[in-house]
């Protein structure tokens, strides 16, 4: 029974998969924050390079990966696919459980899959500096690495609660040459406005996005870089699912269900979108997006146009949202603390091509500990949401006495999240429920 399925470097995909070519219903267009009219490429050119703008609106099914980016990927890709044999034994399930492990990247998560092409395209466009936000720190550290790799400066606005909870993520950002400040900060007008209202604000991704966009818009040498939500970000992440397809084919299996945690959408989109293409084509496969009960944009939000940030500087996007002024509780899965959902994921959920679940953080950490004690890898709290759903699917297979192939995205390790595990073991986890 093979535990680990690997690919050679020459098998790294040569193109990303673009689901916009296959959606049964096209996305509604983003709207200008001022005029409320559909935006064009010229409206985005102030903060994004033209190549990324083209990818944002492209309906080509496959978009070529530049050689420079593919060579950078080879530092850690292809990532391994594991069969969770010990976990299967512990559950006594007839299900086969596979997980794609993205924690082998230098930054320890899947976020580097889009940070590298974004830094590359900005470098090509003559940009010298990128500004961004980060929740739990995976994205900020990934972009810092990518900027260092391609010779750019990097400024990261890190959500205050994670800035305080995860000091070593801050150290990673600085080690790779990035600058990091807690958000809300005094460096921007939008940050100062929040602090004036609440000097003890724990921050949110919506606030940090406002700060990063304001920073980028105010400097000619600077562009904005986003780690989730937008079409081009999910596009880059499909390298996960494309590799997983090759690896499962080597194992001679095809998944009945694909699972990923979801905050803004890039994690789930990366593993699921290449398989959802098969579902659109008629294959009976399920895809489950798993979110925290404290920030349930899919399961409790409403589908409408909303801003991606607090200050209303971003375009209005058609998405499931809890409201751009929503500030979630300070849970430990900081990468999932976002008020809205990617338009692509929102469209798929609206059209019932995917499912969504929400869990409390205590049950998520229980699943994480079981996984660590069987498979050895300590998962990031975000990834543990996918593990919880995979356990539920495996247990249901046992009840029904049915064989089932489960695939989930283990999007990162939890080595910088041990304070969260300490809180779990001491019974101190709190604030996991959404405040009505």
VOGU-3710 file (C-alpha; in Angstrom, 3 decimals, decimal comma):
1> xxxxxxxxxx> 0,000/0,000/0,000  1,721/3,189/-1,194  1,781/6,073/1,289  3,380/8,803/-0,790  2,786/9,550/-4,467  5,296/11,911/-6,040  5,945/13,559/-9,386  9,222/14,561/-11,032  10,141/18,204/-11,614  9,469/17,885/-15,336
11> xxxxxxxxxx> 5,874/16,938/-14,427  5,135/20,335/-12,869  2,139/21,625/-14,857  3,027/23,964/-17,712  -0,282/25,866/-17,566  -2,852/26,923/-14,976  -6,494/25,863/-15,351  -8,986/28,721/-15,766  -12,505/27,714/-14,747  -13,952/30,901/-16,272
21> xxxxxxxxxx> -13,808/29,024/-19,580  -16,234/26,391/-18,274  -18,634/28,052/-15,813  -22,255/27,266/-16,794  -23,098/30,879/-15,938  -20,533/33,692/-16,288  -19,514/35,847/-13,351  -21,226/39,170/-12,870  -18,722/41,986/-13,524  -16,956/43,860/-10,713
31> xxxxxxxxxx> -18,201/47,422/-10,293  -16,288/50,677/-9,843  -16,470/51,758/-6,168  -17,406/55,307/-7,188  -19,562/55,071/-10,311  -20,993/51,587/-9,592  -20,457/50,814/-13,280  -18,557/47,743/-14,571  -14,831/48,353/-14,331  -12,370/47,954/-17,187
41> xxxxxxxxxx> -8,655/47,152/-17,302  -7,767/50,839/-17,051  -9,483/51,027/-13,653  -7,197/48,318/-12,253  -3,967/49,512/-13,866  -3,161/51,816/-10,937  -2,479/48,859/-8,616  -2,035/45,742/-10,813  0,284/44,917/-13,738  -1,441/44,396/-17,090
51> xxxxxxxxxx> -0,565/40,678/-17,306  -2,469/39,969/-14,082  -5,374/42,134/-15,255  -5,535/40,056/-18,439  -5,592/36,874/-16,373  -8,341/38,319/-14,188  -10,727/38,608/-17,148  -9,442/35,837/-19,435  -11,748/33,033/-20,571  -8,938/30,889/-22,010
61> xxxxxxxxxx> -9,087/27,423/-20,485  -5,349/27,124/-19,888  -2,891/29,950/-19,218  0,796/29,207/-19,629  3,095/29,311/-16,608  6,220/31,399/-17,404  9,485/29,465/-17,327  10,860/31,813/-14,647  7,914/30,985/-12,374  8,054/27,274/-13,138
71> xxxxxxxxxx> 11,756/27,273/-12,236  10,922/29,009/-8,958  8,227/26,419/-8,275  10,845/23,697/-8,653  12,308/24,813/-5,296  9,404/22,928/-3,680  7,043/21,593/-6,364  5,671/19,113/-7,198  4,338/18,719/-3,663  3,621/15,201/-2,377
81> xxxxxxxxxx> 0,269/13,464/-2,241  -0,100/11,186/0,781  -2,516/8,415/1,513  -3,512/8,746/5,175  -3,126/5,059/5,964  -2,659/5,467/9,732  -5,636/7,813/9,950  -7,767/5,327/7,997  -6,780/2,601/10,486  -7,581/4,777/13,474
91> xxxxxxxxxx> -11,033/5,514/12,043  -11,582/1,899/10,956  -13,145/3,239/7,778  -13,527/1,633/4,348  -12,733/5,060/2,861  -9,408/5,885/1,265  -8,162/9,292/2,434  -5,611/11,264/0,413  -4,152/14,664/1,186  -2,112/17,053/-0,932
101> xxxxxxxxxx> 0,563/18,525/1,332  1,435/22,145/0,549  3,359/22,700/3,785  6,638/21,741/2,084  6,977/25,208/0,529  9,587/27,583/2,038  6,780/29,607/3,637  5,045/26,465/4,867  1,803/26,928/2,946  0,106/26,993/-0,463
111> xxxxxxxxxx> 0,268/30,795/-0,676  3,598/30,743/-2,506  1,812/29,325/-5,565  0,402/32,778/-6,372  3,008/34,961/-4,631  5,698/33,880/-7,118  3,804/34,678/-10,356  2,470/37,924/-8,893  5,978/39,087/-7,979  7,263/37,983/-11,389
121> xxxxxxxxxx> 4,634/39,868/-13,412  5,118/43,006/-11,317  8,886/42,807/-11,796  8,332/42,518/-15,561  6,151/45,634/-15,440  8,911/47,681/-13,789  7,338/47,806/-10,333  9,816/48,126/-7,453  7,626/47,445/-4,412  4,491/45,506/-3,441
131> xxxxxxxxxx> 2,051/46,264/-0,623  -0,277/43,646/0,800  -2,279/42,507/3,801  -2,039/39,222/5,678  -4,254/37,471/8,193  -2,431/34,591/9,830  0,850/35,481/8,144  1,117/32,717/5,546  0,394/35,125/2,699  2,605/37,913/4,030
141> xxxxxxxxxx> 5,564/35,587/4,483  4,974/34,031/1,046  4,914/37,395/-0,700  8,008/38,496/1,223  9,812/35,377/-0,039  8,605/35,929/-3,613  9,594/39,605/-3,600  13,042/38,696/-2,327  13,334/36,018/-5,034  12,515/38,484/-7,825
151> xxxxxxxxxx> 14,200/41,553/-6,298  11,241/43,636/-5,065  10,574/45,435/-1,788  7,551/44,292/0,236  5,310/46,012/2,817  2,896/43,817/4,777  -0,071/45,027/6,843  -0,706/42,143/9,262  -4,028/41,858/11,113  -3,317/42,942/14,684
161> xxxxxxxxxx> -4,597/39,806/16,419  -2,320/37,581/14,297  0,558/40,061/14,578  0,351/39,543/18,350  -0,382/35,804/18,291  2,243/34,797/15,706  5,545/36,621/16,263  7,526/34,100/14,229  5,480/34,808/11,117  6,601/38,418/11,533
171> xxxxxxxxxx> 10,182/37,161/11,810  9,823/35,175/8,588  8,617/38,262/6,729  11,576/40,263/7,996  14,074/37,456/7,321  13,159/37,581/3,625  13,504/41,368/3,590  9,876/42,423/4,006  8,557/45,176/6,249  5,604/44,277/8,484
181> xxxxxxxxxx> 3,331/46,428/10,655  0,243/45,619/12,710  -3,063/46,621/11,137  -4,794/48,916/11,838  -1,640/51,024/11,725  -0,785/54,697/11,879  0,896/54,444/8,453  -2,294/55,063/6,460  -5,356/57,292/6,673  -7,684/54,276/6,717
191> xxxxxxxxxx> -5,718/52,689/9,572  -5,689/55,897/11,583  -9,447/56,272/11,103  -10,067/52,820/12,600  -7,761/53,527/15,545  -9,543/56,792/16,185  -12,804/54,865/16,560  -11,252/51,975/18,509  -7,655/52,239/19,654  -7,777/48,581/20,794
201> xxxxxxxxxx> -9,030/47,213/17,468  -7,896/43,630/16,826  -8,103/44,337/13,105  -9,564/42,414/10,187  -8,546/41,499/6,668  -10,977/44,140/5,407  -9,114/46,827/7,363  -5,687/45,553/6,310  -6,741/45,457/2,646  -7,792/49,113/2,861
211> xxxxxxxxxx> -4,363/50,005/4,202  -2,477/48,045/1,548  -4,583/49,408/-1,331  -4,152/52,962/-0,037  -0,396/52,402/0,204  -0,174/51,068/-3,362  -2,396/53,741/-4,862  -0,270/56,475/-3,286  3,073/55,461/-4,797  4,057/55,127/-8,460
221> xxxxxxxxxx> 6,683/52,470/-7,719  4,220/50,280/-5,785  1,462/47,864/-6,747  -1,004/45,954/-4,611  -0,847/42,171/-4,264  -3,704/40,009/-2,997  -3,405/36,447/-1,690  -6,974/35,284/-2,272  -10,444/36,222/-3,635  -9,553/37,490/-7,137
231> xxxxxxxxxx> -9,783/35,305/-10,242  -6,072/35,389/-11,072  -5,181/34,247/-7,548  -7,424/31,187/-7,752  -6,050/30,563/-11,235  -2,479/30,278/-9,926  -3,548/27,962/-7,120  -4,988/25,386/-9,549  -1,482/23,973/-9,816  -2,433/22,074/-6,618
241> xxxxxxxxxx> -5,407/20,281/-8,146  -3,652/19,723/-11,466  -0,783/17,939/-9,732  -3,207/16,000/-7,534  -4,997/14,715/-10,635  -1,733/13,335/-12,006  -0,861/11,734/-8,684  -4,253/10,118/-8,167  -4,063/8,752/-11,706  -0,739/7,126/-10,762
251> xxxxxxxxxx> -2,501/5,569/-7,766  -5,323/4,380/-10,017  -8,098/6,209/-8,145  -10,420/9,174/-8,615  -11,970/11,093/-5,689  -15,619/10,887/-4,739  -15,228/14,082/-2,730  -12,694/16,941/-2,702  -12,361/19,117/0,407  -10,605/22,370/1,236
261> xxxxxxxxxx> -10,842/25,010/3,931  -12,146/28,350/2,748  -11,643/31,937/3,870  -11,310/34,024/0,728  -11,291/31,036/-1,614  -7,759/30,350/-2,888  -7,082/27,240/-0,779  -10,297/25,463/-1,710  -10,194/26,751/-5,279  -6,659/25,464/-5,763
271> xxxxxxxxxx> -7,502/21,849/-4,943  -11,090/21,775/-6,222  -11,388/23,778/-9,453  -9,693/21,237/-11,760  -12,086/18,587/-10,396  -15,142/20,855/-10,614  -14,415/21,021/-14,352  -15,078/17,259/-14,336  -18,301/17,784/-12,372  -19,473/20,351/-14,922
281> xxxxxxxxxx> -18,722/17,745/-17,585  -20,924/15,207/-15,798  -18,693/13,322/-13,328  -20,466/12,558/-10,012  -17,915/14,250/-7,737  -18,665/16,394/-4,692  -16,642/19,409/-3,544  -16,900/20,753/0,014  -15,701/24,183/1,170  -15,164/24,316/4,934
291> xxxxxxxxxx> -15,249/27,578/6,874  -15,115/28,600/10,555  -18,424/29,079/12,347  -17,081/32,459/13,481  -16,825/33,787/9,922  -19,348/31,822/7,838  -19,634/33,882/4,655  -20,997/30,991/2,569  -23,246/29,290/5,098  -24,588/32,458/6,768
301> xxxxxxxxxx> -23,754/35,308/4,381  -25,828/36,708/1,537  -24,965/36,878/-2,152  -24,694/40,492/-3,293  -22,231/43,135/-4,394  -19,918/44,252/-1,609  -16,549/45,895/-1,113  -13,523/43,724/-0,486  -12,265/46,099/2,207  -13,571/48,211/5,086
311> xxxxxxxxxx> -12,917/51,658/3,616  -14,600/50,930/0,284  -11,475/51,454/-1,845  -11,744/48,177/-3,757  -14,140/47,358/-6,591  -17,540/45,993/-5,624  -17,503/42,232/-6,118  -20,436/39,807/-6,545  -19,946/37,470/-3,606  -21,322/35,862/-0,507
321> xxxxxxxxxx> -20,572/38,334/2,258  -21,154/39,078/5,923  -20,695/42,786/5,175  -17,416/44,596/4,546  -17,554/46,164/8,031  -17,806/42,750/9,720  -14,962/42,124/12,198  -14,854/38,436/13,184  -13,836/37,131/16,612  -10,127/36,596/17,212
331> xxxxxxxxxx> -10,005/32,904/16,383  -6,723/31,170/15,746  -7,471/30,280/12,118  -6,534/33,813/11,145  -6,278/32,972/7,454  -10,040/32,315/7,371  -11,112/35,579/9,000  -12,476/37,306/5,889  -15,942/38,774/5,486  -16,486/37,762/1,842
341> xxxxxxxxxx> -15,934/34,917/-0,589  -14,191/34,838/-3,966  -16,616/35,561/-6,825  -15,715/32,240/-8,474  -16,433/30,230/-5,317  -19,568/32,291/-4,669  -20,854/31,561/-8,179  -20,200/27,835/-7,781  -22,039/27,798/-4,446  -24,930/29,835/-5,812
351> xxxxxxxxxx> -25,274/27,337/-8,671  -25,016/24,373/-6,234  -21,889/22,982/-7,848  -20,188/22,909/-4,448  -21,237/22,375/-0,824  -20,256/24,331/2,292  -19,855/23,448/5,969  -18,927/25,492/9,051  -17,301/24,194/12,238  -16,474/25,563/15,687
361> xxxxxxxxxx> -12,766/25,814/16,386  -12,786/23,339/19,302  -13,964/20,463/17,081  -11,508/21,565/14,404  -8,586/21,293/16,831  -9,797/17,869/17,971  -9,543/16,754/14,349  -6,117/18,387/14,016  -4,745/16,514/17,034  -6,068/13,166/15,790
371> xxxxxxxxxx> -4,439/13,827/12,418  -1,113/14,793/14,015  -1,117/11,686/16,215  -1,748/9,384/13,262  -0,076/11,044/10,270  2,659/12,950/12,126  2,135/16,377/10,568  0,866/19,158/12,818  -1,594/21,015/10,585  -2,265/24,726/10,420
381> xxxxxxxxxx> -5,573/25,620/12,112  -6,937/26,677/8,719  -6,108/23,308/7,140  -7,600/21,502/10,119  -11,060/22,593/8,960  -10,599/20,415/5,874  -9,389/17,565/8,071  -12,547/17,788/10,187  -14,733/17,475/7,098  -12,619/14,575/5,779
391> xxxxxxxxxx> -13,079/12,747/9,100  -16,812/13,278/8,900  -16,907/11,872/5,356  -14,807/8,861/6,387  -16,996/8,156/9,397  -20,106/8,366/7,240  -18,541/5,869/4,830  -18,079/3,501/7,780  -21,708/3,893/8,869  -22,897/3,222/5,315
401> xxxxxxxxxx> -20,351/0,459/4,716  -19,320/2,091/1,456  -15,912/2,549/-0,101  -15,154/6,171/-0,795  -12,112/8,104/-2,022  -11,595/11,369/-0,131  -9,114/14,044/-1,184  -8,354/17,136/0,893  -5,875/19,963/0,766  -3,471/20,069/3,709
411> xxxxxxxxxx> -2,555/23,611/2,809  0,083/24,260/5,455  1,813/23,126/8,631  1,044/24,487/12,092  4,583/25,008/13,371  3,912/28,712/13,983  0,523/28,025/15,562  1,577/26,137/18,684  0,149/28,816/20,968  -3,240/27,901/19,503
421> xxxxxxxxxx> -2,613/24,259/20,341  -1,551/25,297/23,848  -4,858/27,137/24,206  -6,735/24,060/23,011  -4,995/21,703/25,437  -5,564/24,085/28,349  -9,234/24,566/27,489  -8,692/28,248/26,785  -9,990/28,440/23,222  -12,677/31,079/23,070
431> xxxxxx> -14,429/33,505/20,753  -15,144/30,934/18,079  -18,802/31,790/17,659  -19,991/34,504/15,312  -21,378/37,539/17,102  -24,869/38,195/15,762
//
